[in-house]
Amino acid sequence: MARIPIDDDHFAGADSTPSEETFAEEANQSDATDSQNLQAERDSLYERLARATAEFKNSQKRMQTEFDQRLQFANSGLIKSLLPVIDNLERALAVDPDKTDTRSVLKGMQIAHDQWMNLLRQQQVEEISPKPGTPFDPTQHEAIMQQDSTYAVPTVVQLLQRGYALHGRTLRPAQVAVSKSV
């Protein structure tokens, strides 16, 4: 078989054949476009991150402000409910001592005390007032003194001062006298 000579100079598509330089230029343009696209995407993501960070910080500040306000006004309901008790005590103090007897003063004090205790119950405050013979519980009782007794050791012999608990947590332990071994 014989080889057929081809004249490259007269070939119709000879000028349209891409050279290595053309490929390099296109690759550079493609790289530049890709680089610009990546930079634009990076800038967009950075901007979104900056906005999300600022929004998060603002949320944190807002939550802290709300928490501080809740803490500051947490007892406002309790204080409002205490105001009628204070009013009754002020009325009792305003009575002319020359025109009143001891019995009516004590009755007024009892009414104010009952009102106070009802208010505490409404706020889920419970009394801790152990009866004699109750086993000593250091989480609810504070032993102030010891007394000779027929009870087993340690047992509450006498209540000296009531204690109080809020939702089962001791606010102030009851002060008690406990039995001691004879």
C-alpha positions, 0 to 999 in steps of 0.5 A: 500500500502506498501512502497518499500525500496530503498537502497541509497548506491547502487543507481547508481546515488547517487554520481552524485546528487549535494550537497549544497556545489556544488551549492554554489561553482558554484554560487561563480564561476558564481558570480566571472565571472559576476563580472569580466564581469561587471568590464571589461564592466565598464572599457570599458565604462570608457575608452570610456567616457574618449576618448569622453571627451578628444575629446570634449575638443579638439573640444572646443579648436579647435573651440575657436582657429578658432573663435579667428582667424576669429575675428582677421582677420574679417576686412581684406577684408575691409582693403584690399578694403581701400588700393586703397583709401589710395594710392590715398590720398598719391598721392594727398599729394605727388603733388608739391604745387607750380606746382598745382592749388586749382581746381585740388587738390579739384578735386583729393579730390572729387575723393578720397571722392567718392571712399571712399563713394562707398566703404562704400556702398559696405560694406552696410554702409548707410548715415544718413543725415536727411533733414530739416523738418524730425521728430527727431529720437533719435535712428539715430539723436543726438540733438546738439542744438536747433533753433527757427523754424516754424516746430513742436517740435522736428523736424530736422532744420539743419544737422551739421554732417552726421551719419552712420549705418551698416545693419540698426544699427546706428554706429554714429548718425547724429548731428542735430539742432532741433526745439524748441518751440517759 
